[in-house]
Amino acid sequence: MNGKRDGPHLVSTAQVSALLSTFNRLREQRRSLMAHLRQSMYEMQAQRARLRQETLALGNGDEHGAPRNGHPAAHVYLQVEYGMTPREIEVALLLAEGCSNSTVASRLGISPHTARHHTQRVLGKLGVRSRSEAGARMRR
C-alpha cells in the first residue's frame, strides 16, 4: 500500500447532513427566484398589453401595437431605441416590408452598394443577422 485507501470513500453523517441542508437551501432559493421571475414576466406582459391599447387608442400602431411604418412614432422609436439615422430608419422600414437591397435602392434613389451598406448598418444596430430577423425585431 502506498498510503491511499483502496475501498470506497466513507462520508460522515455530518457531511451528508450538511450537503442535504445546502441542497434544500438552494432548492428554496431556486423556487423563490422562479416565483420572482414569473411575477416579473406577468407584469411585463400586462405592461405590454397596456402599451398596445394606448398605441391603438392614439392611432399610432397596428393591431399588435407596433408603430405604423409611415407614422412618426416609428421613426422616433427607431431613433431612440436603436440610434438610427433618418436614412437608416427609411431603410429599416423598407426591410420590415421585405424589400431587397435593389428595391431599397430604387425606392430611395440610391445605388445598390449604398443600400447594402445601409442594410448592414441597420442589421448591426438591431443586433440581428438577417433581414427576416430585422423584420421580426421591428414588428415586436
N, C-alpha and C positions, 0 to 999 in steps of 0.2 A: 504494500500500500504506500502511496505517496502523499498521504495526509488528506485525500479527498474522500468524501463519502460515496460509497457505491450504490446505496439504496435510495429510495425516494426521499425527497426533501420533506421534512416534517414542519408543519406550521402550527404554531401555538394557538390556543383558543383566543388569546388576547389579540393576535394578529387577525384572525378570522372575524372577530367582533369589530375590530377597527375597520376592516375592509367593508363589512356589511353596513356599518354606520356611515362610512363615506359614500357607499353606493346609494343608500337611502337618502342622504342629504342631496346628492347630485340629482337623483330622480325627482325630488321635490322641487329643486331649482329649475329643472327642465320643465316640469308641469307649470310652474309659475311663469316662466318665460313664454311658454306656448300660449298660456291664457292671455298674457300681456300682448303678444303678437297678434293673436286672434282679435282681441278688442281693438287694437290699432287698425287692423285691416277693416273691420266693420265700420269704424269711424271714418276711415279714408273712403270707403265705398259710399257712405252716407254723404260725405262732403262732395264727392264727385257727382252724385245724383243731384244735390242741391245746385252745384255749379251748372250742370246741364240744364236744369229747369230755368235758372236765371238767364243763361245764354239764350235759350229758346224764347223766354219771355221778352228779352230785349231785341229779339230778331237777329241776333248776331251769329247764330250757328245752325247746323243741321240737326236732324233728329238724334244724333249721337252726341251732340254738344261740341262738335269740332267746329272751329271757325270756318265760315264760308270763304272760299278762295278769293273772291272779289271784294270781300269786306275788309275794311281797315283793321279790324280786330286780328285777322290772320297775320297781317304784316307786323303789327305790334308784338304779337305773341312770338313770332319767329325772330324778331329783332331782340326782344328782351330775353327769351329763354335760350336762344342759341347764338346770339351775337352776329346775326347775318346782316350783310349789307343789303341795300334796296335791290340790287341786281341779283344777289343770291336768293333773296326772297322770291323774286319773279321766277327764277329757275326752279326753286323748291316747289312752288305752286304748280308749275308745269310738270315736274316729276311726279307730284301727287296725282296728277291727271293721267299719268302713264306715258308721257311724251318721251320720245327718243331724243338723243343729242341733236340729230339733224332737224327734228321738229322744233326743238327748243331754239336752235339756231335760226330757223326760218321765221318763227313767231316773234323772236326778239330782234331780228335783223342783225345777227352777229355771225361770225364764222363758226363752223362746226368745232374747230380746235378750241375756240374761246368757250363755246358751250360745254365742251368736255371738261375744260379747266374749271368752269363754274360748278359743274355737276360734281366733280371730285371734291371741291371745297364744301359744297352743301352736304355731301355724304359724310365728310370728315366732321363737320360741325354737328351733324345729327348723331354722330357716333355709330353709323351703320356701314355695311359693306356693299349693299346693293340697292338698286332703285326700288325694288319691291319692299325692302326693309324701310327705306325712306318714306314710301307712301304709307306704310303701316304706322310708322312712328308719327307721322303728321296727322293721321286720322284718329290717333288715340285721344 
